[in-house]
Amino acid sequence: MLALELPDLADGRRHDAVAFVCRRADQLPTPLRLGLVVLTLGVGVGQRVVGDARTTRFLAATTLPFLGELARMVRSLAFAYVWETWPGTTPTGGVG
């Protein structure tokens, strides 16, 4: 998702942002974390069945309850991390 929304973000920075999102998701209370695990397992199955790009586009565009929230959670945490860590980042993720 970050590769589509921030195409100019360097691979190392993207990796750092994804690691941050994973760390934050791991801090969710147990009931929420279980729901997140179920959602991500479903997304993983979707990626294997219809492909990464198609699944990512669906997640970014959907307004379905929970699935849409998963994409928004990832996007908001990652964007906050990117602009807090590297304030000069351009809107496409490039070095400003």
C-alpha positions as a printed NumPy array, in Angstrom:
array([[  0.   ,   0.   ,   0.   ],
       [  2.814,   2.392,   0.847],
       [  4.542,   1.645,  -2.45 ],
       [  1.401,   2.812,  -4.282],
       [  0.727,   5.868,  -2.147],
       [  4.343,   6.953,  -1.611],
       [  6.099,   5.732,  -4.765],
       [  9.257,   7.787,  -4.146],
       [  9.783,   6.538,  -0.578],
       [ 13.132,   4.753,  -0.416],
       [ 13.017,   1.025,   0.31 ],
       [ 14.825,   1.413,   3.629],
       [ 12.406,   4.097,   4.782],
       [  9.434,   2.026,   3.643],
       [ 10.787,  -0.929,   5.602],
       [ 11.154,   1.263,   8.702],
       [  7.582,   2.564,   8.335],
       [  6.182,  -0.959,   7.934],
       [  8.132,  -2.134,  10.977],
       [  6.68 ,   0.774,  12.966],
       [  3.12 ,  -0.106,  11.911],
       [  3.719,  -3.742,  12.898],
       [  5.086,  -2.727,  16.301],
       [  2.094,  -0.485,  16.956],
       [ -0.374,  -3.157,  15.822],
       [  1.301,  -5.613,  18.165],
       [  0.495,  -3.274,  21.074],
       [ -3.271,  -3.51 ,  20.541],
       [ -5.313,  -5.071,  23.333],
       [ -5.845,  -8.807,  22.847],
       [ -9.428,  -8.721,  21.48 ],
       [ -8.521,  -6.084,  18.896],
       [ -5.293,  -7.853,  18.017],
       [ -7.208, -11.098,  17.404],
       [ -9.528,  -9.24 ,  15.045],
       [ -6.528,  -7.726,  13.299],
       [ -4.952, -11.171,  12.893],
       [ -8.156, -12.509,  11.322],
       [ -8.311,  -9.543,   8.927],
       [ -4.673,  -9.854,   7.92 ],
       [ -5.034, -13.587,   7.349],
       [ -7.952, -12.819,   5.031],
       [ -5.896, -10.203,   3.222],
       [ -3.065, -12.724,   2.843],
       [ -5.442, -15.223,   1.267],
       [ -6.743, -12.494,  -1.034],
       [ -3.205, -11.645,  -2.101],
       [ -2.498, -15.262,  -2.966],
       [ -5.766, -15.713,  -4.866],
       [ -6.078, -12.447,  -6.814],
       [ -2.599, -10.928,  -6.434],
       [ -0.943,  -8.207,  -4.378],
       [ -1.77 ,  -5.241,  -6.594],
       [ -5.456,  -6.073,  -6.948],
       [ -5.866,  -6.764,  -3.226],
       [ -4.075,  -3.535,  -2.31 ],
       [ -6.246,  -1.479,  -4.675],
       [ -9.357,  -3.08 ,  -3.166],
       [ -8.233,  -2.338,   0.396],
       [ -7.382,   1.254,  -0.442],
       [-10.77 ,   1.858,  -2.065],
       [-13.159,  -0.168,   0.089],
       [-15.579,   1.287,   2.578],
       [-16.498,  -2.113,   3.982],
       [-16.459,  -2.158,   7.775],
       [-13.218,  -3.483,   9.28 ],
       [-11.459,  -3.975,   5.922],
       [-11.568,  -0.261,   5.249],
       [-10.443,   0.403,   8.807],
       [ -7.449,  -1.905,   8.37 ],
       [ -6.257,   0.09 ,   5.367],
       [ -6.864,   3.402,   7.14 ],
       [ -4.987,   2.218,  10.226],
       [ -1.958,   1.16 ,   8.178],
       [ -2.028,   4.358,   6.124],
       [ -2.398,   6.717,   9.086],
       [  0.289,   5.056,  11.198],
       [  2.736,   4.838,   8.303],
       [  2.146,   8.4  ,   7.119],
       [  2.515,   9.756,  10.645],
       [  5.77 ,   7.823,  11.066],
       [  7.168,   9.009,   7.73 ],
       [  6.459,  12.706,   8.296],
       [  7.43 ,  12.664,  11.97 ],
       [ 10.702,  10.836,  11.278],
       [ 11.613,  12.632,   8.039],
       [  9.748,  15.985,   8.086],
       [ 11.119,  17.041,   4.704],
       [  9.489,  14.122,   2.884],
       [  7.607,  15.164,  -0.252],
       [  3.951,  14.168,  -0.821],
       [  5.14 ,  11.257,  -2.985],
       [  7.638,  10.061,  -0.368],
       [ 10.774,  11.526,  -1.89 ],
       [ 13.555,  13.199,   0.034],
       [ 12.674,  16.874,   0.354]])
